[in-house]
Amino acid sequence: MSPRRRSFTLPEVLDEAVEVVAAVAAPFIGVLWLTSLPLRLAQCHFAARLLELGGEASRHGAYLTELALLQTVLLVPWAWGRAVFVRACRLGLRGLRPGRAALRVGAAPFFGYLYATALIQTLFWATAWMFVTLPALVLLAALAAATHPMIERAGLLEPLRQIFRHGTHAVLLTGLLGVMGWAFLVAAVNLHVLFQAGVWLLGAFPGVDPGRWSALLQPRNARYVLALVAGAVLVLEPFLLAAVTVYVHKVRSRSSGEDLRLWFERLRRAVAA
């Protein structure tokens, strides 16, 4: 008897995402973080300089352009790291052990994903001042990463078509975004508490004055707030990518019958064991 086919739920997606992150954590979270950290630091510096310059920013166009070009260069390893992590998650969902195969990202899927993510990053910076567009763009960026393996041919519209083709479960995706939003706040607060605890511990060492660090690690310091944001993003990035990859996997498997095949494989292994 086949399993009853039904719509999947947000708790199912989150549960499977946690399992797949645990399965591929070593070494693929390390790959993701190592390729993401340079871009996150560059973004923090760019945002901090914009805040510091304020209304004078228009007079420093050449300098800000150089910072923007640096982010463009760092976008390539960042996109590759995300593509590798998504591939590792997909292999894990199929019951395979990710290894070197996760590193073999095809040229057409990668360049299609790089094109799509460059567009999304441009929209991100163009609309960041409105704030309300940021959650939707974060979700689109995750969908671009999760759907890039489906890009089979080069084309300007193909990456975008895959994103919107798999973004049909609006309620579930909105719920996922809400969960990640709360998790982001919790992660940022925990990081702040961790930094404050570190400053407090510094005071226990003779001859060490934690006063300067205490002044720097305060919410009124814009660079510190941006560092907290970057840290929280790094912590949550594997879980968001894994959750969206699980979501895309479920959408495709139910439309192609892949879910029935995987169910049968799991059942066969359980009987054999």
KOLTORVEX-834072 format. One line per 8 residues: number of its first residue (from 1); their letters; for each residue x, y, z of N, C-alpha, C. Coordinates in nm, 2 decimals. Layout:
<nodes>
NUM	A	X:Y:Z:X:Y:Z:X:Y:Z ~ ...;
</nodes>
This chain:
<nodes>
1	MSPRRRSF	0.09:-0.12:0.00:0.00:0.00:0.00:0.09:0.12:0.00 ~ 0.06:0.22:-0.08:0.14:0.34:-0.09:0.09:0.44:0.02 ~ 0.18:0.53:0.06:0.14:0.62:0.16:0.04:0.72:0.11 ~ -0.04:0.77:0.20:-0.14:0.87:0.16:-0.07:1.00:0.12 ~ -0.09:1.05:0.00:-0.02:1.17:-0.05:-0.10:1.29:0.00 ~ -0.03:1.38:0.07:-0.10:1.49:0.12:0.00:1.61:0.11 ~ -0.06:1.73:0.14:0.03:1.85:0.14:0.12:1.84:0.26 ~ 0.24:1.88:0.24:0.34:1.88:0.35:0.32:2.01:0.43;
9	TLPEVLDE	0.37:2.01:0.55:0.35:2.12:0.64:0.48:2.18:0.68 ~ 0.47:2.30:0.74:0.59:2.37:0.78:0.67:2.30:0.89 ~ 0.60:2.24:0.99:0.68:2.16:1.09:0.76:2.04:1.02 ~ 0.70:1.98:0.92:0.77:1.87:0.85:0.90:1.93:0.78 ~ 0.88:2.04:0.72:1.00:2.10:0.65:1.11:2.14:0.75 ~ 1.07:2.20:0.86:1.17:2.24:0.96:1.23:2.12:1.02 ~ 1.16:2.01:1.05:1.22:1.89:1.11:1.32:1.83:1.02 ~ 1.28:1.82:0.89:1.37:1.76:0.80:1.50:1.85:0.77;
17	AVEVVAAV	1.47:1.98:0.78:1.59:2.07:0.76:1.69:2.05:0.87 ~ 1.64:2.04:1.00:1.73:2.02:1.11:1.81:1.89:1.09 ~ 1.74:1.78:1.05:1.81:1.65:1.03:1.91:1.66:0.92 ~ 1.88:1.73:0.81:1.98:1.73:0.70:2.10:1.82:0.73 ~ 2.07:1.93:0.81:2.19:2.01:0.85:2.28:1.93:0.94 ~ 2.22:1.85:1.03:2.31:1.77:1.12:2.39:1.67:1.03 ~ 2.32:1.62:0.93:2.39:1.52:0.85:2.50:1.57:0.76 ~ 2.49:1.70:0.72:2.59:1.75:0.63:2.68:1.85:0.70;
25	AAPFIGVL	2.66:1.87:0.83:2.73:1.98:0.90:2.89:1.97:0.88 ~ 2.94:1.86:0.89:3.09:1.84:0.87:3.11:1.78:0.73 ~ 3.17:1.85:0.64:3.24:1.98:0.65:3.16:2.09:0.59 ~ 3.04:2.07:0.54:2.98:2.17:0.45:2.93:2.30:0.51 ~ 2.90:2.29:0.65:2.87:2.42:0.71:3.00:2.51:0.71 ~ 3.11:2.44:0.74:3.24:2.51:0.73:3.26:2.57:0.60 ~ 3.23:2.50:0.49:3.25:2.55:0.35:3.16:2.68:0.33 ~ 3.03:2.66:0.38:2.94:2.77:0.37:2.99:2.90:0.44;
33	WLTSLPLR	3.03:2.88:0.57:3.07:2.99:0.65:3.20:3.06:0.59 ~ 3.30:2.98:0.55:3.42:3.03:0.50:3.40:3.11:0.37 ~ 3.31:3.07:0.29:3.28:3.15:0.16:3.19:3.26:0.19 ~ 3.11:3.26:0.30:3.02:3.37:0.33:3.08:3.48:0.41 ~ 3.17:3.45:0.50:3.22:3.55:0.59:3.29:3.67:0.52 ~ 3.37:3.65:0.42:3.43:3.77:0.35:3.32:3.87:0.30 ~ 3.22:3.81:0.23:3.11:3.90:0.18:3.03:3.97:0.29 ~ 3.00:3.90:0.40:2.93:3.96:0.51:3.01:4.07:0.57;
41	LAQCHFAA	3.14:4.05:0.59:3.22:4.16:0.65:3.23:4.28:0.55 ~ 3.24:4.25:0.42:3.24:4.36:0.33:3.10:4.44:0.33 ~ 2.99:4.37:0.34:2.86:4.43:0.35:2.85:4.51:0.47 ~ 2.90:4.46:0.58:2.89:4.54:0.71:2.97:4.67:0.70 ~ 3.09:4.66:0.64:3.17:4.78:0.62:3.11:4.88:0.53 ~ 3.05:4.83:0.42:2.98:4.92:0.33:2.86:4.99:0.39 ~ 2.78:4.92:0.47:2.67:4.98:0.54:2.71:5.07:0.64 ~ 2.82:5.04:0.72:2.87:5.13:0.82:2.92:5.26:0.76;
49	RLLELGGE	2.99:5.25:0.65:3.04:5.37:0.59:2.93:5.46:0.53 ~ 2.82:5.40:0.48:2.71:5.47:0.43:2.64:5.55:0.55 ~ 2.63:5.48:0.67:2.57:5.55:0.78:2.66:5.66:0.83 ~ 2.79:5.64:0.83:2.88:5.74:0.88:2.88:5.86:0.79 ~ 2.88:5.84:0.66:2.88:5.95:0.56:2.75:6.03:0.55 ~ 2.64:5.95:0.57:2.51:6.02:0.57:2.48:6.10:0.44 ~ 2.45:6.22:0.46:2.42:6.31:0.35:2.54:6.34:0.26 ~ 2.66:6.31:0.31:2.78:6.34:0.24:2.82:6.22:0.14;
57	ASRHGAYL	2.74:6.12:0.15:2.77:6.00:0.07:2.79:6.03:-0.08 ~ 2.71:6.12:-0.13:2.71:6.15:-0.27:2.84:6.21:-0.32 ~ 2.92:6.26:-0.22:3.05:6.32:-0.26:3.16:6.22:-0.26 ~ 3.13:6.10:-0.22:3.23:6.00:-0.21:3.19:5.88:-0.30 ~ 3.14:5.91:-0.42:3.10:5.81:-0.51:3.20:5.71:-0.55 ~ 3.32:5.76:-0.58:3.43:5.67:-0.62:3.47:5.57:-0.51 ~ 3.48:5.62:-0.39:3.51:5.53:-0.28:3.40:5.42:-0.26 ~ 3.28:5.47:-0.26:3.17:5.37:-0.24:3.16:5.27:-0.35;
65	TELALLQT	3.19:5.32:-0.47:3.19:5.23:-0.59:3.29:5.12:-0.57 ~ 3.41:5.15:-0.52:3.51:5.05:-0.49:3.47:4.95:-0.39 ~ 3.40:5.00:-0.29:3.34:4.90:-0.19:3.24:4.81:-0.25 ~ 3.15:4.87:-0.34:3.05:4.79:-0.41:3.11:4.69:-0.50 ~ 3.22:4.72:-0.57:3.29:4.63:-0.66:3.35:4.52:-0.58 ~ 3.40:4.55:-0.46:3.46:4.44:-0.38:3.35:4.34:-0.34 ~ 3.23:4.39:-0.31:3.12:4.30:-0.28:3.09:4.21:-0.40 ~ 3.09:4.27:-0.52:3.06:4.20:-0.64:3.16:4.08:-0.66;
73	VLLVPWAW	3.29:4.11:-0.64:3.39:4.00:-0.65:3.36:3.89:-0.55 ~ 3.33:3.93:-0.42:3.31:3.83:-0.32:3.18:3.76:-0.33 ~ 3.10:3.81:-0.42:2.97:3.74:-0.45:2.99:3.60:-0.51 ~ 3.10:3.59:-0.59:3.13:3.46:-0.66:3.15:3.35:-0.56 ~ 3.25:3.36:-0.47:3.27:3.25:-0.38:3.16:3.23:-0.28 ~ 3.08:3.33:-0.25:2.97:3.32:-0.16:2.86:3.24:-0.23 ~ 2.83:3.27:-0.36:2.74:3.19:-0.44:2.78:3.04:-0.45 ~ 2.91:3.02:-0.48:2.96:2.89:-0.49:2.94:2.81:-0.36;
81	GRAVFVRA	2.97:2.87:-0.25:2.95:2.80:-0.12:2.81:2.76:-0.09 ~ 2.72:2.85:-0.12:2.58:2.82:-0.11:2.53:2.71:-0.20 ~ 2.58:2.71:-0.33:2.55:2.61:-0.42:2.60:2.47:-0.37 ~ 2.72:2.47:-0.32:2.78:2.34:-0.27:2.69:2.29:-0.15 ~ 2.66:2.38:-0.06:2.58:2.34:0.06:2.44:2.29:0.02 ~ 2.38:2.35:-0.08:2.25:2.30:-0.13:2.26:2.17:-0.19 ~ 2.37:2.15:-0.27:2.39:2.02:-0.33:2.41:1.91:-0.23 ~ 2.49:1.94:-0.12:2.51:1.85:-0.01:2.37:1.81:0.06;
89	CRLGLRGL	2.29:1.91:0.08:2.16:1.89:0.14:2.07:1.80:0.05 ~ 2.08:1.82:-0.08:2.00:1.74:-0.18:2.05:1.59:-0.17 ~ 2.18:1.57:-0.17:2.23:1.44:-0.16:2.19:1.37:-0.03 ~ 2.19:1.45:0.08:2.15:1.40:0.21:2.00:1.36:0.21 ~ 1.92:1.44:0.14:1.77:1.41:0.14:1.75:1.28:0.06 ~ 1.84:1.24:-0.03:1.82:1.12:-0.11:1.88:1.00:-0.04 ~ 1.93:1.02:0.08:1.99:0.91:0.16:2.13:0.88:0.12 ~ 2.19:0.97:0.05:2.33:0.95:0.01:2.43:1.03:0.10;
97	RPGRAALR	2.55:0.99:0.11:2.65:1.05:0.19:2.72:1.16:0.11 ~ 2.70:1.29:0.14:2.77:1.39:0.06:2.92:1.38:0.08 ~ 2.98:1.39:-0.03:3.13:1.39:-0.03:3.18:1.49:-0.14 ~ 3.27:1.44:-0.22:3.33:1.52:-0.33:3.22:1.55:-0.43 ~ 3.12:1.47:-0.44:3.01:1.49:-0.53:2.94:1.63:-0.51 ~ 2.94:1.67:-0.38:2.87:1.80:-0.35:2.95:1.92:-0.41 ~ 3.08:1.90:-0.44:3.16:2.01:-0.49:3.14:2.02:-0.64 ~ 3.09:1.92:-0.70:3.08:1.93:-0.85:2.95:2.00:-0.89;
105	VGAAPFFG	2.96:2.13:-0.89:2.85:2.22:-0.93:2.86:2.25:-1.08 ~ 2.76:2.21:-1.16:2.77:2.23:-1.30:2.78:2.38:-1.34 ~ 2.84:2.40:-1.46:2.86:2.54:-1.51:2.73:2.61:-1.53 ~ 2.64:2.54:-1.61:2.51:2.61:-1.64:2.43:2.64:-1.52 ~ 2.41:2.55:-1.42:2.34:2.58:-1.30:2.41:2.69:-1.22 ~ 2.54:2.69:-1.21:2.61:2.78:-1.12:2.60:2.93:-1.18 ~ 2.63:2.94:-1.31:2.62:3.07:-1.37:2.48:3.13:-1.38 ~ 2.38:3.04:-1.40:2.25:3.08:-1.39:2.21:3.13:-1.25;
113	YLYATALI	2.26:3.06:-1.15:2.23:3.10:-1.01:2.31:3.23:-0.98 ~ 2.43:3.24:-1.03:2.51:3.37:-1.00:2.44:3.49:-1.06 ~ 2.38:3.47:-1.18:2.31:3.58:-1.25:2.19:3.62:-1.16 ~ 2.11:3.52:-1.12:1.99:3.54:-1.04:2.02:3.61:-0.91 ~ 2.12:3.56:-0.84:2.16:3.62:-0.71:2.22:3.76:-0.72 ~ 2.28:3.79:-0.84:2.33:3.92:-0.86:2.22:4.02:-0.87 ~ 2.11:3.98:-0.95:1.99:4.06:-0.96:1.93:4.08:-0.82 ~ 1.92:3.98:-0.74:1.85:3.99:-0.61:1.93:4.08:-0.52;
121	QTLFWATA	2.07:4.07:-0.52:2.15:4.15:-0.44:2.14:4.30:-0.48 ~ 2.13:4.32:-0.61:2.11:4.46:-0.66:1.98:4.52:-0.61 ~ 1.87:4.44:-0.61:1.74:4.49:-0.56:1.75:4.51:-0.41 ~ 1.83:4.42:-0.34:1.85:4.43:-0.19:1.90:4.57:-0.16 ~ 2.01:4.61:-0.22:2.07:4.73:-0.18:1.99:4.85:-0.23 ~ 1.92:4.83:-0.35:1.84:4.94:-0.40:1.72:4.97:-0.31 ~ 1.67:4.87:-0.24:1.55:4.89:-0.16:1.57:4.87:-0.01 ~ 1.69:4.86:0.03:1.72:4.83:0.17:1.66:4.94:0.26;
129	WMFVTLPA	1.66:5.06:0.21:1.61:5.17:0.30:1.46:5.16:0.33 ~ 1.39:5.07:0.25:1.25:5.06:0.28:1.22:4.95:0.38 ~ 1.32:4.86:0.41:1.31:4.75:0.50:1.20:4.64:0.47 ~ 1.08:4.68:0.43:0.98:4.59:0.41:1.00:4.49:0.30 ~ 1.09:4.52:0.20:1.12:4.43:0.09:1.23:4.33:0.13 ~ 1.30:4.35:0.24:1.42:4.27:0.27:1.38:4.12:0.30 ~ 1.27:4.09:0.38:1.24:3.95:0.40:1.21:3.88:0.27 ~ 1.13:3.94:0.18:1.10:3.88:0.05:1.22:3.85:-0.03;
137	LVLLAALA	1.32:3.95:-0.03:1.44:3.93:-0.11:1.53:3.82:-0.05 ~ 1.53:3.81:0.08:1.60:3.70:0.15:1.55:3.57:0.11 ~ 1.41:3.56:0.10:1.35:3.43:0.06:1.38:3.40:-0.08 ~ 1.37:3.50:-0.17:1.40:3.48:-0.31:1.55:3.43:-0.33 ~ 1.64:3.49:-0.25:1.78:3.45:-0.26:1.79:3.30:-0.22 ~ 1.72:3.26:-0.12:1.73:3.12:-0.08:1.67:3.03:-0.18 ~ 1.55:3.07:-0.24:1.49:2.99:-0.35:1.58:2.98:-0.47 ~ 1.65:3.09:-0.50:1.75:3.09:-0.61:1.86:2.98:-0.59;
145	AATHPMIE	1.90:2.98:-0.46:2.01:2.88:-0.43:1.95:2.73:-0.44 ~ 1.83:2.72:-0.38:1.77:2.58:-0.38:1.72:2.53:-0.51 ~ 1.69:2.62:-0.60:1.64:2.58:-0.74:1.75:2.58:-0.84 ~ 1.87:2.62:-0.81:1.97:2.63:-0.92:2.01:2.49:-0.98 ~ 2.00:2.38:-0.91:2.03:2.25:-0.98:1.93:2.22:-1.09 ~ 1.81:2.28:-1.09:1.71:2.25:-1.19:1.74:2.33:-1.32 ~ 1.84:2.42:-1.32:1.87:2.50:-1.44:1.95:2.40:-1.53 ~ 1.89:2.37:-1.65:1.96:2.28:-1.74:2.02:2.34:-1.86;
153	RAGLLEPL	1.98:2.46:-1.89:2.03:2.53:-2.01:2.05:2.68:-1.97 ~ 2.15:2.74:-2.04:2.18:2.88:-2.02:2.06:2.97:-2.07 ~ 2.04:3.08:-2.00:1.93:3.17:-2.04:1.90:3.27:-1.93 ~ 1.86:3.39:-1.97:1.84:3.49:-1.87:1.71:3.47:-1.79 ~ 1.62:3.40:-1.85:1.49:3.38:-1.79:1.48:3.25:-1.71 ~ 1.56:3.15:-1.75:1.55:3.02:-1.69:1.57:3.02:-1.54 ~ 1.67:3.09:-1.48:1.68:3.09:-1.33:1.56:3.15:-1.26 ~ 1.51:3.26:-1.32:1.40:3.33:-1.26:1.27:3.24:-1.27;
161	RQIFRHGT	1.26:3.17:-1.39:1.14:3.08:-1.40:1.14:2.97:-1.30 ~ 1.26:2.91:-1.27:1.27:2.81:-1.17:1.23:2.86:-1.03 ~ 1.27:2.98:-1.00:1.24:3.04:-0.87:1.09:3.06:-0.85 ~ 1.02:3.12:-0.95:0.88:3.14:-0.93:0.80:3.02:-0.96 ~ 0.85:2.92:-1.03:0.78:2.79:-1.05:0.77:2.72:-0.92 ~ 0.87:2.73:-0.83:0.87:2.65:-0.70:0.83:2.74:-0.59 ~ 0.80:2.87:-0.61:0.75:2.95:-0.50:0.60:2.96:-0.49 ~ 0.53:2.85:-0.52:0.38:2.86:-0.52:0.31:2.85:-0.39;
169	HAVLLTGL	0.38:2.79:-0.29:0.32:2.77:-0.16:0.34:2.89:-0.07 ~ 0.27:3.00:-0.10:0.30:3.12:-0.04:0.28:3.12:0.11 ~ 0.17:3.05:0.16:0.15:3.05:0.30:0.26:2.98:0.38 ~ 0.30:2.87:0.33:0.41:2.79:0.39:0.54:2.87:0.39 ~ 0.57:2.94:0.28:0.69:3.01:0.27:0.69:3.14:0.36 ~ 0.57:3.20:0.37:0.56:3.31:0.47:0.58:3.26:0.61 ~ 0.52:3.14:0.64:0.54:3.09:0.78:0.69:3.06:0.80 ~ 0.76:3.00:0.70:0.90:2.98:0.72:0.98:3.11:0.74;
177	LGVMGWAF	0.94:3.21:0.67:1.01:3.34:0.69:0.98:3.40:0.82 ~ 0.86:3.38:0.88:0.83:3.42:1.01:0.91:3.35:1.12 ~ 0.93:3.22:1.10:1.01:3.14:1.20:1.15:3.18:1.19 ~ 1.20:3.20:1.07:1.34:3.25:1.06:1.36:3.39:1.11 ~ 1.26:3.47:1.10:1.27:3.61:1.16:1.28:3.60:1.31 ~ 1.20:3.52:1.38:1.21:3.51:1.52:1.35:3.45:1.56 ~ 1.39:3.35:1.48:1.52:3.28:1.51:1.63:3.38:1.50 ~ 1.62:3.47:1.40:1.72:3.58:1.38:1.73:3.67:1.50;
185	LVAAVNLH	1.62:3.71:1.55:1.62:3.79:1.67:1.68:3.72:1.79 ~ 1.64:3.59:1.81:1.70:3.51:1.92:1.85:3.50:1.91 ~ 1.89:3.47:1.78:2.04:3.46:1.76:2.11:3.58:1.79 ~ 2.06:3.70:1.74:2.12:3.83:1.77:2.13:3.86:1.91 ~ 2.02:3.84:1.99:2.02:3.86:2.13:2.12:3.77:2.20 ~ 2.13:3.65:2.17:2.22:3.55:2.23:2.37:3.59:2.20 ~ 2.40:3.64:2.08:2.53:3.69:2.05:2.57:3.81:2.13 ~ 2.47:3.90:2.15:2.49:4.02:2.23:2.53:3.98:2.37;
193	VLFQAGVW	2.45:3.89:2.43:2.47:3.84:2.56:2.61:3.77:2.57 ~ 2.65:3.70:2.47:2.78:3.63:2.47:2.89:3.73:2.47 ~ 2.88:3.84:2.39:2.98:3.94:2.39:2.99:4.01:2.52 ~ 2.87:4.04:2.58:2.87:4.11:2.71:2.94:4.02:2.82 ~ 2.91:3.89:2.81:2.97:3.80:2.91:3.12:3.80:2.89 ~ 3.17:3.81:2.77:3.31:3.81:2.74:3.38:3.94:2.80 ~ 3.31:4.05:2.78:3.36:4.17:2.84:3.37:4.16:2.99 ~ 3.26:4.11:3.05:3.26:4.09:3.20:3.37:4.00:3.25;
201	LLGAFPGV	3.40:3.89:3.17:3.51:3.80:3.21:3.64:3.87:3.20 ~ 3.66:3.96:3.10:3.79:4.03:3.09:3.82:4.11:3.22 ~ 3.72:4.16:3.28:3.74:4.23:3.41:3.80:4.15:3.52 ~ 3.79:4.02:3.50:3.84:3.93:3.61:4.00:3.91:3.60 ~ 4.06:3.96:3.49:4.20:3.94:3.47:4.27:4.07:3.52 ~ 4.37:4.05:3.61:4.44:4.16:3.67:4.51:4.24:3.55 ~ 4.50:4.37:3.56:4.57:4.46:3.47:4.49:4.48:3.34 ~ 4.38:4.41:3.32:4.30:4.43:3.19:4.19:4.52:3.22;
209	DPGRWSAL	4.18:4.62:3.14:4.07:4.72:3.15:3.97:4.70:3.04 ~ 3.85:4.64:3.08:3.75:4.61:2.97:3.67:4.74:2.93 ~ 3.71:4.85:2.98:3.62:4.97:2.96:3.61:5.00:2.81 ~ 3.72:5.00:2.73:3.72:5.03:2.59:3.63:4.93:2.52 ~ 3.64:4.80:2.55:3.56:4.70:2.48:3.41:4.72:2.52 ~ 3.39:4.75:2.65:3.25:4.78:2.69:3.19:4.89:2.62 ~ 3.26:4.99:2.59:3.21:5.11:2.51:3.18:5.07:2.37 ~ 3.27:4.99:2.31:3.25:4.95:2.17:3.14:4.85:2.15;
217	LQPRNARY	3.12:4.76:2.24:3.02:4.66:2.23:2.89:4.70:2.29 ~ 2.83:4.81:2.24:2.71:4.86:2.28:2.61:4.89:2.16 ~ 2.48:4.87:2.18:2.39:4.89:2.07:2.40:5.03:2.01 ~ 2.45:5.13:2.07:2.46:5.26:2.01:2.57:5.27:1.91 ~ 2.66:5.16:1.91:2.76:5.16:1.81:2.71:5.09:1.68 ~ 2.70:5.16:1.57:2.64:5.10:1.45:2.72:4.98:1.40 ~ 2.85:4.99:1.41:2.93:4.88:1.36:2.91:4.75:1.44 ~ 2.89:4.77:1.57:2.86:4.65:1.65:2.73:4.59:1.62;
225	VLALVAGA	2.63:4.67:1.60:2.49:4.62:1.56:2.50:4.55:1.43 ~ 2.58:4.61:1.33:2.59:4.54:1.20:2.67:4.41:1.22 ~ 2.77:4.40:1.31:2.84:4.28:1.33:2.74:4.17:1.39 ~ 2.65:4.21:1.48:2.55:4.12:1.54:2.46:4.07:1.43 ~ 2.42:4.16:1.34:2.33:4.11:1.23:2.41:4.01:1.14 ~ 2.53:4.04:1.11:2.61:3.95:1.03:2.63:3.81:1.10 ~ 2.65:3.82:1.23:2.67:3.69:1.30:2.54:3.61:1.30 ~ 2.43:3.68:1.33:2.30:3.60:1.33:2.27:3.55:1.19;
233	VLVLEPFL	2.30:3.62:1.09:2.28:3.57:0.95:2.37:3.44:0.92 ~ 2.49:3.45:0.97:2.58:3.33:0.95:2.53:3.21:1.02 ~ 2.48:3.23:1.14:2.42:3.12:1.22:2.30:3.06:1.16 ~ 2.21:3.14:1.10:2.09:3.09:1.05:2.09:3.05:0.90 ~ 2.20:3.09:0.83:2.20:3.07:0.69:2.20:2.92:0.65 ~ 2.27:2.83:0.72:2.26:2.69:0.69:2.11:2.63:0.71 ~ 2.04:2.68:0.81:1.91:2.63:0.84:1.81:2.68:0.74 ~ 1.82:2.81:0.70:1.73:2.86:0.60:1.75:2.79:0.46;
241	LAAVTVYV	1.88:2.78:0.42:1.91:2.71:0.29:1.86:2.56:0.30 ~ 1.88:2.50:0.41:1.83:2.36:0.42:1.68:2.35:0.42 ~ 1.61:2.44:0.49:1.47:2.44:0.49:1.41:2.46:0.35 ~ 1.46:2.56:0.28:1.41:2.59:0.14:1.45:2.48:0.05 ~ 1.56:2.41:0.07:1.60:2.30:-0.02:1.50:2.18:0.01 ~ 1.47:2.16:0.14:1.37:2.05:0.17:1.23:2.09:0.11 ~ 1.20:2.21:0.11:1.07:2.26:0.05:1.07:2.23:-0.10 ~ 1.17:2.27:-0.17:1.18:2.25:-0.31:1.18:2.10:-0.34;
249	HKVRSRSS	1.25:2.02:-0.26:1.25:1.88:-0.28:1.11:1.82:-0.27 ~ 1.04:1.87:-0.17:0.90:1.81:-0.16:0.81:1.85:-0.27 ~ 0.82:1.98:-0.31:0.74:2.03:-0.42:0.77:1.94:-0.55 ~ 0.89:1.92:-0.58:0.93:1.84:-0.70:0.89:1.69:-0.68 ~ 0.92:1.64:-0.57:0.89:1.49:-0.55:0.74:1.46:-0.56 ~ 0.66:1.55:-0.51:0.52:1.52:-0.52:0.46:1.54:-0.66 ~ 0.53:1.62:-0.74:0.48:1.64:-0.88:0.53:1.53:-0.97 ~ 0.64:1.47:-0.93:0.71:1.36:-1.02:0.69:1.22:-0.97;
257	GEDLRLWF	0.64:1.21:-0.85:0.63:1.07:-0.79:0.75:1.03:-0.71 ~ 0.85:1.12:-0.70:0.97:1.09:-0.63:0.95:1.05:-0.49 ~ 0.85:1.12:-0.43:0.82:1.09:-0.28:0.78:0.94:-0.26 ~ 0.71:0.88:-0.36:0.67:0.74:-0.35:0.79:0.65:-0.36 ~ 0.88:0.69:-0.45:1.00:0.60:-0.47:1.09:0.61:-0.34 ~ 1.10:0.73:-0.29:1.19:0.74:-0.17:1.12:0.67:-0.05 ~ 0.99:0.67:-0.04:0.92:0.60:0.07:0.94:0.45:0.05 ~ 0.93:0.40:-0.07:0.95:0.26:-0.10:1.10:0.22:-0.06;
265	ERLRRAVA	1.19:0.31:-0.09:1.33:0.27:-0.06:1.35:0.27:0.09 ~ 1.29:0.36:0.16:1.31:0.36:0.31:1.24:0.24:0.37 ~ 1.12:0.20:0.31:1.05:0.08:0.36:1.14:-0.05:0.33 ~ 1.20:-0.05:0.21:1.28:-0.17:0.18:1.40:-0.18:0.27 ~ 1.46:-0.07:0.30:1.58:-0.07:0.39:1.54:-0.11:0.53 ~ 1.42:-0.07:0.58:1.38:-0.10:0.71:1.35:-0.25:0.72 ~ 1.29:-0.31:0.61:1.26:-0.45:0.61:1.39:-0.53:0.61 ~ 1.49:-0.48:0.53:1.62:-0.55:0.51:1.69:-0.55:0.64;
273	A	1.68:-0.44:0.72:1.75:-0.43:0.85:1.69:-0.53:0.95;
</nodes>
